[in-house]
Amino acid sequence: MITALVLGSSVMSLRQASLEHSEIVKVFGQSVELVAQVVTDPSQTSTGNFSFIARAIYLKSDNGSFAMRIPIRIITPHHEVLTILPGQSFSAQARIVESKEARVAALVLIDEKVKVLTPPSRWTKSLAAIRLGLRNKSGDGDAGALIPGMVLGDTSKQSLEFKTAMKRSGLTHLSAVSGANFAIVSSFVLWCMQFLFTRIKLRLGATAIALICFIALVRPSPSVLRAAAMAAVLLIAQGTHRGRDSLPALGFAIGAVVIGDPWQARDAGFALSVMATTGLLLFAPVVVEKLRQYMPEKLAEALAPPIAAIVFCSPVLVALSGYISPISVIANLLAAPAVGPITILGFIAALVSAFAPFISVALIWLIRFPAGFISLVAAWAAHFPVLTLRAGSMGFLIIAVFTVVLWLFKKYLKAISITVVILILALLWLQRWPAGDWDVANCDVGQGDSMVINLGHHQAIVIDVGPDPVLEDHCLDSLGVTEISLLILSHFHADHVGGLSGAVKNRKVSQLWISTNAEPLLESAHVASLLSGVGVVSPQRGYGAQIAGFTIKVLWPASGSHEFESLPGDGSAINNSSIAIYISSPDFTLFAAGDLEPPAQHELVGEVTRVDIYKLCHHGSRYQDSALMAALKPQVAVISVGAKNLYGHPAPQTIAALVRLGAEVVRTDQSGAISITANSHRIKVRTSKGRFDLFRLG
């Protein structure tokens, strides 16, 4: 194991060095003529673009021509790339920029249409026909989107809401091909082989060949190869009936994956696969032995795998998300009986779709019922509260210590389990949110914005809706909001409007305010389609409204076009079209301005006065106008930001400036969802992660 890790780290270092010193580095920031070969299937991103990994073969720029074979990440808005298959070559005019993705040498942005240079091979076309056949025949809705994902790893039909529900319910491993799917297919093939071969070695050999063919069908991506390696370990354990002796095989699989693809060592999915497999090999038999003393053996065997996997995976899950879902064990137990039929019958349906479509249609019709059941379980479980801890190394350490203790003292499993259940229930009660009256709330929607102002009687003003529909819906449910009297979408970036479908789910929207800038067009068109019957206003400076005792003044955008000499930051033209509002009531004042950047912020200095609550512009980025912050001098500064985001938000200098002004700074990445209660004498802040502050208004 140590040898494999040392060798893997050495290979990673060599590959990383080769990428950092490749010829493509010389053309960063330039437009080039590119020839490349597709490596992975193109897929649509959350921003509406299409992304895939390719291998750069040739590029021509002002600095000369270069022949190479290095991995690159392609981003393009043209949906025609969805028809290009792995192995095909294409050419295009592109712009080369530096990438933060470790496994590629550059990020390649293609605005013009690509020109396909080579046709796909017969093998590739045959595999694509099988994948496309299953995708087209699986039908609509979440059930139809889940089937090609579970069977062949094709997640192209899955919506963001569905993916989020699967993640929050602990079922995300079912949304695409995982080690469990490989294990099911392998076990099915191994069972069939007993009718052809009597010797176990021949059965395992034939099953291995089938597994290789399955890998080719679902695409040999890093995650698929990782899942296949873990499934092979479980297959050996099952075929030889020596689960504990399979640990050396697990060690070999880990070493092989790391050596073959060194960047897997950095991948959280790899860690989760390893931990889940370890739990199934080591802890699941212990759980079965303990549980069958209190329940039927079949039920114990059904409960053991999800419990073992969740216990061993929990440290990594908490480190990534900052929370753990207690309901996930029940969700996995409910979904477990449906996984096998979907995987096996779906696999058969995919294989026969080309020459026996009527059989394929019949099989898919059958498995839509269990697929629909899994989607219902995910939607149901996603609305349960989660146990919020700390993300990062501290959260990992807390759960890792608990896991080690549970393993070392497994003979006291019953007592430990009862204690843990009581502790979880107590923590969930303590972490209930908003836990009483509230005036202003900021939802924890990850890297995005969503602020809610309570109008009473289950009505509210909502300012932006974040990127995630499920998180937005869950937040508004927690706040008891059933009617949105005024919805303000500051601008159309996805992290401010992507969660709209969750916000309007089973809720009435009376009026909508939107930015005067309709870019990006994909997001603004999506908003228009969801709120087609709602009155729309594009307010400008001087516009105002009175709603339930609240006075709302629009301070930006100014009428007419506005150009600035300097535009720092990202997407400045769109950010500087954000709606800036000043809200006052008898109890508090509030200022929010979307992602407005320093030049536009400075225009407001004479328009604002001191406020009680300031929702920081652009997630607390370093692009802030100090004069505006000084004019606002807030009592409470709210920063809506995702944990460990790639942008470095919030900036340390921004927080330092707020502290110097005497502001109480609360951040969703550290404190979770935030609720504020205010009156003319004092202000109270409560967060979903247990923070509680009470101080007098200055």
C-alpha positions as CSV (number, residue, x, y, z in Angstrom):
1,M,0.0,0.0,0.0
2,I,2.7,2.4,1.0
3,T,4.7,1.6,-2.1
4,A,1.6,2.2,-4.3
5,L,1.0,5.6,-2.7
6,V,4.6,6.7,-3.0
7,L,4.6,5.5,-6.7
8,G,1.3,7.2,-7.3
9,S,2.4,10.5,-5.8
10,S,5.6,10.4,-7.9
11,V,3.5,9.8,-11.1
12,M,1.2,12.7,-10.1
13,S,4.2,15.0,-9.6
14,L,5.6,14.1,-13.0
15,R,2.3,14.5,-14.8
16,Q,1.6,17.8,-13.0
17,A,5.0,19.1,-14.0
18,S,4.5,18.1,-17.6
19,L,1.2,19.9,-17.7
20,E,2.6,23.1,-16.1
21,H,5.5,23.2,-18.6
22,S,3.6,22.2,-21.7
23,E,3.6,24.3,-24.9
24,I,0.0,25.4,-24.3
25,V,1.1,27.6,-21.4
26,K,2.8,29.9,-23.9
27,V,-0.6,30.9,-25.4
28,F,-2.6,31.6,-22.3
29,G,-4.9,34.6,-23.0
30,Q,-4.6,34.2,-26.7
31,S,-7.0,33.1,-29.5
32,V,-5.8,30.1,-31.4
33,E,-6.8,27.6,-34.1
34,L,-7.3,24.3,-32.3
35,V,-7.4,20.7,-33.3
36,A,-8.4,18.3,-30.5
37,Q,-9.8,14.8,-29.9
38,V,-12.9,14.3,-27.6
39,V,-12.2,12.2,-24.5
40,T,-15.4,12.4,-22.5
41,D,-19.0,12.9,-23.5
42,P,-20.1,16.6,-23.6
43,S,-22.6,17.5,-20.8
44,Q,-24.5,20.6,-19.9
45,T,-23.3,22.7,-17.0
46,S,-25.4,24.6,-14.5
47,T,-24.8,27.9,-16.5
48,G,-26.2,26.4,-19.7
49,N,-22.9,25.9,-21.4
50,F,-21.5,22.5,-22.5
51,S,-18.3,21.0,-21.1
52,F,-16.1,18.1,-21.9
53,I,-12.5,17.0,-21.7
54,A,-10.5,16.7,-24.9
55,R,-6.9,16.0,-25.9
56,A,-5.2,18.9,-27.7
57,I,-3.4,17.6,-30.8
58,Y,-2.5,20.8,-32.6
59,L,-2.8,24.5,-32.2
60,K,-1.7,27.6,-34.2
61,S,-1.3,31.0,-32.7
62,D,0.7,34.2,-33.3
63,N,3.6,32.5,-31.5
64,G,3.7,29.7,-34.0
65,S,2.3,26.1,-34.4
66,F,2.5,23.4,-31.8
67,A,1.9,19.6,-32.0
68,M,1.0,18.1,-28.6
69,R,-1.1,15.5,-26.8
70,I,-2.3,17.1,-23.5
71,P,-5.7,17.1,-21.8
72,I,-7.8,20.3,-21.9
73,R,-11.2,21.3,-20.6
74,I,-13.6,22.6,-23.4
75,I,-16.4,25.1,-22.6
76,T,-18.8,26.1,-25.4
77,P,-22.4,27.5,-25.6
78,H,-23.2,25.4,-28.7
79,H,-25.4,22.4,-28.1
80,E,-24.2,20.8,-31.4
81,V,-21.2,19.4,-29.5
82,L,-23.6,16.9,-27.8
83,T,-23.5,14.9,-31.0
84,I,-19.7,14.5,-30.9
85,L,-18.6,11.1,-29.6
86,P,-15.4,10.2,-27.7
87,G,-12.6,9.5,-30.2
88,Q,-13.7,12.1,-32.8
89,S,-11.5,15.0,-33.7
90,F,-12.6,18.5,-34.3
91,S,-11.2,22.0,-35.1
92,A,-12.3,25.4,-33.8
93,Q,-11.2,28.9,-33.1
94,A,-10.7,29.1,-29.4
95,R,-9.3,31.2,-26.5
96,I,-6.9,29.5,-24.1
97,V,-7.0,30.5,-20.4
98,E,-5.5,29.1,-17.3
99,S,-7.5,26.3,-15.6
100,K,-7.9,25.6,-11.8
101,E,-8.6,22.0,-12.7
102,A,-5.6,19.9,-11.8
103,R,-6.1,17.1,-14.4
104,V,-6.1,19.4,-17.4
105,A,-3.4,21.8,-18.8
106,A,-5.8,24.6,-19.8
107,L,-9.4,25.8,-20.1
108,V,-10.4,26.3,-23.7
109,L,-13.3,28.6,-24.5
110,I,-15.0,28.1,-27.9
111,D,-17.6,30.7,-28.9
112,E,-17.8,29.7,-32.6
113,K,-19.2,26.4,-33.9
114,V,-16.8,23.5,-34.1
115,K,-15.9,21.6,-37.2
116,V,-15.9,17.8,-36.9
117,L,-12.9,16.3,-38.7
118,T,-13.2,12.5,-38.2
119,P,-16.2,10.2,-38.1
120,P,-16.8,7.9,-35.0
121,S,-15.6,4.3,-35.1
122,R,-18.1,1.5,-35.5
123,W,-17.5,0.4,-31.9
124,T,-18.1,3.9,-30.6
125,K,-21.2,4.3,-32.7
126,S,-22.6,1.0,-31.5
127,L,-22.0,1.9,-27.8
128,A,-23.5,5.4,-28.5
129,A,-26.6,3.8,-30.1
130,I,-27.1,1.7,-26.9
131,R,-26.8,4.7,-24.7
132,L,-29.0,6.9,-26.8
133,G,-31.6,4.1,-27.1
134,L,-31.9,3.8,-23.4
135,R,-32.0,7.6,-22.9
136,N,-34.8,8.1,-25.5
137,K,-36.9,5.2,-24.3
138,S,-36.7,6.0,-20.5
139,G,-39.3,8.7,-20.7
140,D,-39.7,12.0,-19.0
141,G,-39.7,13.1,-15.3
142,D,-37.3,12.2,-12.6
143,A,-37.9,8.5,-13.1
144,G,-37.0,8.7,-16.7
145,A,-33.9,10.7,-15.9
146,L,-32.8,8.3,-13.2
147,I,-32.8,5.1,-15.3
148,P,-30.1,6.0,-17.8
149,G,-28.0,7.5,-15.0
150,M,-28.2,4.3,-12.8
151,V,-27.8,1.9,-15.7
152,L,-25.2,3.6,-17.9
153,G,-24.0,6.7,-16.1
154,D,-25.9,9.0,-18.4
155,T,-27.0,11.9,-16.2
156,S,-27.8,14.4,-19.1
157,K,-31.6,14.3,-18.3
158,Q,-31.3,14.9,-14.6
159,S,-32.4,18.3,-13.3
160,L,-30.5,20.3,-10.7
161,E,-33.5,19.9,-8.3
162,F,-33.3,16.1,-8.7
163,K,-29.6,15.9,-8.2
164,T,-29.8,18.1,-5.1
165,A,-32.6,16.0,-3.6
166,M,-30.6,12.9,-4.2
167,K,-27.6,14.4,-2.5
168,R,-29.5,15.8,0.5
169,S,-31.3,12.4,1.1
170,G,-28.0,10.5,0.9
171,L,-29.0,8.8,-2.4
172,T,-26.6,10.6,-4.7
173,H,-24.7,7.3,-5.3
174,L,-27.8,6.1,-7.1
175,S,-28.0,9.0,-9.6
176,A,-25.1,7.7,-11.6
177,V,-23.1,4.5,-12.1
178,S,-21.3,3.6,-8.9
179,G,-19.5,0.7,-7.3
180,A,-22.9,-0.7,-6.2
181,N,-24.2,-0.8,-9.8
182,F,-21.0,-2.6,-10.9
183,A,-21.4,-5.1,-8.0
184,I,-25.0,-5.8,-9.0
185,V,-24.2,-6.3,-12.6
186,S,-21.1,-8.4,-11.8
187,S,-23.1,-10.5,-9.3
188,F,-25.8,-11.1,-11.8
189,V,-23.3,-12.2,-14.5
190,L,-21.5,-14.4,-11.9
191,W,-24.8,-16.0,-11.0
192,C,-25.5,-16.7,-14.7
193,M,-22.0,-18.2,-15.2
194,Q,-22.8,-21.1,-12.8
195,F,-25.0,-22.6,-15.5
196,L,-22.0,-22.6,-17.9
197,F,-18.9,-23.2,-15.7
198,T,-18.4,-25.3,-12.6
199,R,-15.0,-23.9,-11.6
200,I,-15.1,-20.6,-9.7
201,K,-12.0,-19.3,-11.5
202,L,-13.7,-19.7,-14.9
203,R,-16.9,-17.9,-13.5
204,L,-14.8,-15.1,-12.2
205,G,-12.9,-14.8,-15.4
206,A,-16.0,-14.6,-17.5
207,T,-17.5,-12.1,-15.1
208,A,-14.3,-10.0,-15.4
209,I,-14.7,-9.9,-19.2
210,A,-18.4,-8.8,-18.8
211,L,-17.2,-6.1,-16.4
212,I,-14.7,-4.8,-18.9
213,C,-17.5,-4.6,-21.6
214,F,-19.7,-2.8,-19.1
215,I,-16.9,-0.3,-18.5
216,A,-16.7,0.4,-22.2
217,L,-20.5,0.9,-22.4
218,V,-20.7,3.4,-19.5
219,R,-17.5,5.1,-20.6
220,P,-14.1,4.6,-18.9
221,S,-14.1,7.9,-17.0
222,P,-12.1,8.2,-13.8
223,S,-15.2,7.8,-11.6
224,V,-16.3,4.7,-13.6
225,L,-12.8,3.1,-13.4
226,R,-12.8,3.8,-9.6
227,A,-16.2,2.2,-9.2
228,A,-15.2,-0.8,-11.2
229,A,-12.1,-1.3,-9.1
230,M,-14.1,-1.2,-5.9
231,A,-16.7,-3.5,-7.4
232,A,-14.0,-6.0,-8.4
233,V,-13.0,-6.2,-4.7
234,L,-16.5,-6.9,-3.6
235,L,-16.8,-9.5,-6.5
236,I,-13.7,-11.3,-5.2
237,A,-15.1,-11.3,-1.7
238,Q,-18.4,-12.7,-2.9
239,G,-16.9,-15.3,-5.3
240,T,-14.3,-16.6,-2.8
241,H,-16.5,-16.2,0.3
242,R,-13.6,-14.6,2.2
243,G,-14.6,-11.0,2.9
244,R,-11.9,-10.2,5.4
245,D,-9.2,-11.6,3.2
246,S,-10.3,-9.2,0.5
247,L,-8.6,-6.3,2.2
248,P,-5.3,-7.0,0.3
249,A,-7.4,-6.9,-2.9
250,L,-8.8,-3.5,-1.8
251,G,-5.3,-2.3,-1.2
252,F,-4.2,-3.4,-4.6
253,A,-7.3,-1.7,-6.2
254,I,-6.5,1.5,-4.4
255,G,-2.9,1.4,-5.6
256,A,-3.8,0.5,-9.2
257,V,-6.3,3.4,-9.4
258,V,-3.9,5.9,-7.9
259,I,-1.1,4.8,-10.2
260,G,-3.3,4.8,-13.3
261,D,-4.9,8.2,-12.5
262,P,-2.9,10.0,-9.8
263,W,-5.5,12.8,-9.5
264,Q,-7.9,10.3,-8.0
265,A,-5.9,10.7,-4.8
266,R,-7.3,14.3,-4.6
267,D,-10.8,13.3,-5.5
268,A,-13.4,13.1,-2.7
269,G,-15.4,10.6,-4.7
270,F,-12.4,8.2,-4.6
271,A,-12.2,8.6,-0.8
272,L,-15.9,7.9,-0.5
273,S,-15.6,4.8,-2.7
274,V,-12.8,3.4,-0.7
275,M,-14.5,4.1,2.6
276,A,-17.8,2.6,1.5
277,T,-16.1,-0.5,0.3
278,T,-14.1,-0.8,3.5
279,G,-17.3,-0.4,5.5
280,L,-19.1,-3.1,3.5
281,L,-16.2,-5.5,3.9
282,L,-15.4,-4.9,7.6
283,F,-18.4,-3.3,9.4
284,A,-21.5,-4.7,7.6
285,P,-21.0,-8.3,8.9
286,V,-20.7,-6.8,12.4
287,V,-23.9,-4.8,12.0
288,V,-25.7,-7.9,10.7
289,E,-24.6,-10.0,13.7
290,K,-25.8,-7.4,16.1
291,L,-29.1,-6.5,14.4
292,R,-30.3,-10.0,13.8
293,Q,-30.6,-10.4,17.6
294,Y,-33.5,-7.9,17.5
295,M,-35.0,-8.4,14.1
296,P,-35.4,-10.9,11.2
297,E,-32.2,-11.8,9.5
298,K,-33.3,-10.5,6.1
299,L,-34.1,-7.1,7.5
300,A,-30.8,-7.0,9.3
301,E,-29.0,-7.8,6.1
302,A,-30.9,-5.1,4.3
303,L,-30.1,-2.5,7.0
304,A,-26.4,-3.4,7.4
305,P,-25.0,-2.1,4.0
306,P,-26.3,1.5,4.2
307,I,-25.4,1.8,7.9
308,A,-21.9,0.5,7.3
309,A,-21.3,2.7,4.3
310,I,-22.7,5.8,6.0
311,V,-20.7,5.3,9.2
312,F,-17.4,4.9,7.2
313,C,-18.2,7.6,4.7
314,S,-19.5,10.2,7.2
315,P,-16.1,11.9,8.0
316,V,-15.6,12.7,4.3
317,L,-19.2,13.7,3.8
318,V,-19.1,16.1,6.7
319,A,-15.8,17.5,5.6
320,L,-17.3,18.3,2.2
321,S,-20.8,19.6,3.1
322,G,-20.7,20.5,6.8
323,Y,-23.7,18.4,7.5
324,I,-24.9,14.8,7.8
325,S,-28.4,13.5,7.0
326,P,-29.7,11.1,9.7
327,I,-32.7,10.2,7.4
328,S,-30.2,8.9,4.8
329,V,-30.1,5.4,6.5
330,I,-33.9,5.1,6.2
331,A,-33.9,6.5,2.6
332,N,-31.2,4.0,1.6
333,L,-33.2,1.2,3.2
334,L,-36.4,2.2,1.4
335,A,-34.6,2.6,-2.0
336,A,-32.4,-0.6,-1.7
337,P,-35.1,-3.1,-3.0
338,A,-35.5,-1.0,-6.2
339,V,-31.8,-0.7,-7.1
340,G,-31.4,-4.3,-8.3
341,P,-34.3,-4.5,-10.7
342,I,-33.5,-1.1,-12.2
343,T,-29.8,-2.0,-12.7
344,I,-30.3,-5.5,-14.1
345,L,-33.5,-5.0,-16.2
346,G,-32.2,-1.6,-17.4
347,F,-28.9,-3.2,-18.5
348,I,-30.8,-5.9,-20.4
349,A,-33.1,-3.2,-21.9
350,A,-30.1,-1.2,-23.1
351,L,-28.4,-4.2,-24.7
352,V,-31.5,-5.3,-26.7
353,S,-32.7,-1.8,-27.6
354,A,-30.9,-1.9,-31.0
355,F,-32.4,-5.2,-32.3
356,A,-35.4,-5.9,-30.0
357,P,-36.9,-2.4,-29.2
358,F,-40.2,-3.9,-28.1
359,I,-38.5,-5.9,-25.3
360,S,-36.6,-2.8,-24.3
361,V,-39.7,-0.7,-24.1
362,A,-41.5,-3.3,-22.0
363,L,-38.6,-3.7,-19.6
364,I,-38.2,0.1,-19.2
365,W,-41.9,0.4,-18.6
366,L,-41.5,-2.0,-15.7
367,I,-38.5,-0.3,-14.1
368,R,-40.1,3.1,-14.3
369,F,-42.1,2.1,-11.2
370,P,-39.1,1.4,-8.9
371,A,-37.3,4.4,-10.5
372,G,-40.3,6.7,-9.6
373,F,-40.3,5.2,-6.1
374,I,-36.6,6.2,-5.6
375,S,-37.3,9.7,-6.8
376,L,-40.2,10.0,-4.4
377,V,-38.1,8.7,-1.5
378,A,-35.4,11.3,-2.4
379,A,-37.9,14.2,-2.6
380,W,-39.4,13.0,0.8
381,A,-36.1,12.6,2.6
382,A,-34.7,15.9,1.2
383,H,-37.1,17.9,3.3
384,F,-35.9,16.4,6.6
385,P,-33.6,18.4,8.8
386,V,-29.9,17.6,8.6
387,L,-27.4,17.6,11.4
388,T,-25.1,20.6,10.8
389,L,-21.5,20.3,11.9
390,R,-18.4,22.1,10.6
391,A,-17.1,21.6,7.1
392,G,-13.4,21.0,6.4
393,S,-10.8,19.3,8.6
394,M,-12.6,20.0,11.9
395,G,-15.8,18.2,10.7
396,F,-13.8,15.4,9.4
397,L,-11.9,15.0,12.7
398,I,-15.1,15.0,14.8
399,I,-16.8,12.2,12.8
400,A,-13.5,10.3,12.2
401,V,-13.0,10.1,16.0
402,F,-16.5,8.9,16.4
403,T,-16.1,6.2,13.7
404,V,-12.9,4.9,15.2
405,V,-14.5,4.7,18.7
406,L,-17.5,2.9,17.2
407,W,-15.1,0.4,15.5
408,L,-12.9,-0.1,18.6
409,F,-15.9,-0.6,20.9
410,K,-18.2,-2.4,18.5
411,K,-19.1,-5.0,21.1
412,Y,-21.0,-2.1,22.8
413,L,-22.8,-1.3,19.5
414,K,-26.3,-1.3,21.1
415,A,-25.4,1.2,23.8
416,I,-23.4,3.4,21.5
417,S,-26.3,3.4,18.9
418,I,-28.9,4.4,21.5
419,T,-26.6,7.2,22.8
420,V,-26.0,8.4,19.2
421,V,-29.7,8.5,18.4
422,I,-30.4,10.5,21.5
423,L,-27.6,12.9,20.8
424,I,-28.6,13.4,17.2
425,L,-32.2,14.2,18.2
426,A,-31.0,16.6,20.8
427,L,-28.7,18.4,18.3
428,L,-31.5,18.5,15.7
429,W,-33.8,20.2,18.2
430,L,-31.1,22.7,19.3
431,Q,-30.3,23.4,15.6
432,R,-33.9,24.1,14.6
433,W,-34.1,27.3,12.6
434,P,-35.4,30.0,12.7
435,A,-36.8,28.7,16.1
436,G,-39.2,31.6,16.7
437,D,-39.9,35.1,15.4
438,W,-37.7,36.6,12.7
439,D,-37.6,39.7,10.7
440,V,-34.9,39.1,8.1
441,A,-33.4,35.8,7.1
442,N,-30.6,34.8,4.8
443,C,-30.9,31.3,3.4
444,D,-27.9,29.0,3.3
445,V,-27.9,28.3,-0.5
446,G,-24.2,27.7,-1.0
447,Q,-22.3,30.0,-3.3
448,G,-25.2,32.4,-4.0
449,D,-27.6,34.9,-2.6
450,S,-31.1,34.7,-1.1
451,M,-32.4,37.1,1.5
452,V,-36.0,37.0,2.9
453,I,-37.9,39.8,4.7
454,N,-40.9,38.8,6.8
455,L,-44.1,40.6,6.1
456,G,-46.2,38.4,8.5
457,H,-49.1,36.1,7.7
458,H,-46.7,33.7,5.8
459,Q,-45.9,36.5,3.3
460,A,-42.4,37.8,2.5
461,I,-40.1,39.9,0.2
462,V,-37.5,37.6,-1.4
463,I,-34.3,39.1,-2.7
464,D,-32.6,36.6,-5.1
465,V,-33.1,32.9,-4.9
466,G,-29.7,31.3,-5.0
467,P,-28.4,28.6,-7.4
468,D,-30.1,25.6,-5.8
469,P,-33.9,25.1,-6.1
470,V,-34.1,22.4,-3.4
471,L,-32.1,24.5,-0.8
472,E,-34.3,27.5,-1.6
473,D,-37.5,25.6,-1.3
474,H,-36.3,24.1,2.0
475,C,-35.3,27.5,3.4
476,L,-38.7,29.1,2.6
477,D,-40.5,26.1,4.0
478,S,-38.5,26.5,7.3
479,L,-39.5,30.1,7.4
480,G,-43.1,29.3,6.7
481,V,-43.3,31.4,3.6
482,T,-46.3,30.5,1.4
483,E,-46.7,33.8,-0.6
484,I,-44.0,36.0,-2.1
485,S,-45.4,39.5,-2.2
486,L,-42.4,40.9,-4.0
487,L,-39.6,38.9,-5.6
488,I,-36.5,40.9,-6.5
489,L,-33.9,39.3,-8.8
490,S,-31.0,41.6,-8.6
491,H,-29.4,40.3,-11.8
492,F,-29.5,37.1,-13.9
493,H,-26.3,35.3,-12.9
494,A,-27.2,31.7,-12.0
495,D,-26.1,32.0,-8.4
496,H,-28.9,34.6,-7.9
497,V,-31.7,33.1,-10.1
498,G,-30.9,29.4,-10.5
499,G,-33.1,28.4,-7.5
500,L,-36.2,30.1,-8.8
501,S,-38.2,26.9,-9.5
502,G,-37.7,26.0,-5.8
503,A,-38.8,29.5,-4.6
504,V,-42.1,29.4,-6.6
505,K,-42.9,25.8,-5.8
506,N,-46.4,25.8,-4.3
507,R,-46.1,29.6,-3.6
508,K,-47.8,32.6,-5.1
509,V,-45.7,35.4,-6.5
510,S,-47.5,38.8,-6.6
511,Q,-44.9,41.0,-8.2
512,L,-41.4,40.6,-9.8
513,W,-38.6,43.1,-10.1
514,I,-35.8,42.3,-12.5
515,S,-32.6,43.9,-13.7
516,T,-32.6,46.1,-16.8
517,N,-29.8,43.9,-18.2
518,A,-31.2,40.6,-19.6
519,E,-27.8,38.9,-19.8
520,P,-27.2,36.0,-19.5
521,L,-30.1,35.3,-21.9
522,L,-30.4,31.6,-20.9
523,E,-31.1,32.5,-17.3
524,S,-33.4,35.5,-18.0
525,A,-35.5,33.3,-20.5
526,H,-35.8,30.6,-17.7
527,V,-37.1,33.3,-15.3
528,A,-39.6,34.5,-17.9
529,S,-40.9,31.0,-18.5
530,L,-41.4,30.2,-14.8
531,L,-43.1,33.6,-14.0
532,S,-45.0,34.2,-17.2
533,G,-48.2,35.4,-15.5
534,V,-46.6,37.7,-12.9
535,G,-46.4,41.5,-13.2
536,V,-42.9,42.5,-14.0
537,V,-41.0,45.8,-13.3
538,S,-37.5,46.7,-14.3
539,P,-37.0,49.5,-11.6
540,Q,-34.4,52.2,-11.9
541,R,-33.0,54.9,-9.5
542,G,-35.9,56.8,-7.9
543,Y,-38.4,54.0,-8.1
544,G,-40.0,53.0,-4.8
545,A,-42.8,51.0,-3.2
546,Q,-44.7,50.6,0.1
547,I,-45.4,47.0,1.2
548,A,-46.9,46.1,4.6
549,G,-45.2,48.9,6.5
550,F,-41.9,48.6,4.6
551,T,-40.6,51.4,2.4
552,I,-38.4,50.2,-0.5
553,K,-36.3,52.7,-2.5
554,V,-34.4,51.7,-5.6
555,L,-30.9,53.3,-5.7
556,W,-29.5,51.5,-8.8
557,P,-29.4,51.0,-11.7
558,A,-29.4,54.6,-12.9
559,S,-31.5,55.5,-15.9
560,G,-29.6,55.3,-19.3
561,S,-26.3,53.6,-20.0
562,H,-23.5,53.8,-17.6
563,E,-19.8,53.3,-18.5
564,F,-16.9,53.1,-16.1
565,E,-13.2,53.7,-16.8
566,S,-12.3,50.7,-14.6
567,L,-14.2,47.5,-14.2
568,P,-12.6,45.2,-11.6
569,G,-14.1,41.8,-10.8
570,D,-16.0,39.2,-12.8
571,G,-18.8,39.8,-15.3
572,S,-18.7,43.5,-14.4
573,A,-21.3,44.7,-17.0
574,I,-23.9,42.3,-15.6
575,N,-22.9,42.7,-12.0
576,N,-23.1,46.5,-12.3
577,S,-26.7,46.2,-13.5
578,S,-27.7,44.7,-10.1
579,I,-30.7,46.2,-8.4
580,A,-29.6,48.1,-5.3
581,I,-32.4,48.7,-2.7
582,Y,-32.7,50.5,0.6
583,I,-35.5,49.1,2.9
584,S,-36.7,50.9,6.0
585,S,-39.3,49.9,8.6
586,P,-40.1,51.1,12.1
587,D,-37.7,48.5,13.5
588,F,-34.7,48.3,11.2
589,T,-33.1,49.5,7.9
590,L,-31.4,47.3,5.3
591,F,-29.3,47.7,2.2
592,A,-28.7,45.0,-0.5
593,A,-27.2,45.5,-3.9
594,G,-26.6,42.1,-5.5
595,D,-23.1,41.8,-7.0
596,L,-22.6,45.6,-7.5
597,E,-18.9,46.4,-7.9
598,P,-16.8,49.4,-6.7
599,P,-17.4,51.9,-9.5
600,A,-21.2,51.5,-9.2
601,Q,-21.1,51.2,-5.4
602,H,-19.3,54.6,-5.3
603,E,-22.1,56.2,-7.2
604,L,-24.4,55.5,-4.2
605,V,-22.3,57.1,-1.4
606,G,-24.4,60.2,-1.3
607,E,-27.7,58.3,-1.5
608,V,-27.4,56.0,1.6
609,T,-27.2,56.6,5.3
610,R,-26.3,54.3,8.2
611,V,-28.2,51.0,8.2
612,D,-28.8,48.2,10.7
613,I,-28.3,45.3,8.2
614,Y,-26.1,45.3,5.1
615,K,-26.1,42.3,2.8
616,L,-22.6,42.4,1.4
617,C,-22.2,42.9,-2.3
618,H,-20.7,40.0,-4.4
619,H,-20.5,37.6,-1.5
620,G,-17.9,39.7,0.3
621,S,-15.4,39.7,-2.5
622,R,-12.4,42.0,-2.3
623,Y,-14.1,44.4,-4.8
624,Q,-15.7,46.7,-2.3
625,D,-15.9,50.5,-2.2
626,S,-14.6,51.6,1.2
627,A,-16.6,54.9,1.1
628,L,-19.9,53.1,0.6
629,M,-19.1,50.7,3.6
630,A,-18.2,53.8,5.7
631,A,-21.5,55.5,4.7
632,L,-23.5,52.4,5.6
633,K,-21.6,51.6,8.8
634,P,-23.8,48.6,9.4
635,Q,-24.7,47.0,12.8
636,V,-24.8,43.5,11.1
637,A,-23.0,42.6,7.9
638,V,-24.5,39.5,6.3
639,I,-22.2,37.6,3.8
640,S,-24.0,34.9,1.7
641,V,-21.2,32.6,0.5
642,G,-20.5,28.9,-0.1
643,A,-18.0,27.1,2.0
644,K,-14.5,26.6,0.3
645,N,-15.6,28.3,-2.9
646,L,-13.2,28.7,-5.7
647,Y,-13.3,32.5,-5.7
648,G,-11.8,33.2,-2.3
649,H,-15.0,34.8,-1.0
650,P,-15.2,36.5,1.4
651,A,-11.9,38.4,1.2
652,P,-10.0,38.9,4.5
653,Q,-9.6,42.6,3.7
654,T,-13.3,43.0,3.3
655,I,-14.0,41.4,6.7
656,A,-11.3,43.4,8.3
657,A,-12.8,46.6,7.0
658,L,-16.3,45.7,8.4
659,V,-14.8,44.9,11.8
660,R,-13.1,48.2,11.9
661,L,-16.5,49.9,11.3
662,G,-17.9,48.0,14.3
663,A,-20.1,45.6,12.3
664,E,-21.1,42.1,13.5
665,V,-20.1,39.9,10.6
666,V,-22.2,36.7,10.0
667,R,-21.4,34.3,7.1
668,T,-23.4,31.4,5.7
669,D,-20.3,29.4,5.0
670,Q,-19.5,29.3,8.7
671,S,-22.8,29.8,10.4
672,G,-25.3,28.3,8.0
673,A,-28.7,30.0,7.5
674,I,-29.1,33.3,9.4
675,S,-32.2,34.8,11.0
676,I,-32.3,38.3,12.5
677,T,-34.9,39.8,14.8
678,A,-34.9,43.5,15.3
679,N,-36.8,46.3,17.1
680,S,-36.0,49.9,17.9
681,H,-33.7,48.9,20.9
682,R,-31.9,45.7,20.1
683,I,-31.1,43.2,17.4
684,K,-30.9,39.4,17.7
685,V,-29.0,37.1,15.3
686,R,-29.5,33.3,15.3
687,T,-28.0,30.8,12.9
688,S,-28.7,27.2,11.9
689,K,-25.3,26.2,13.3
690,G,-26.1,27.3,16.8
691,R,-24.7,30.9,16.9
692,F,-26.7,33.3,19.0
693,D,-25.9,37.0,19.4
694,L,-27.9,39.8,21.2
695,F,-26.8,43.4,21.2
696,R,-28.2,46.9,21.3
697,L,-28.7,49.0,18.3
698,G,-26.3,52.0,18.2
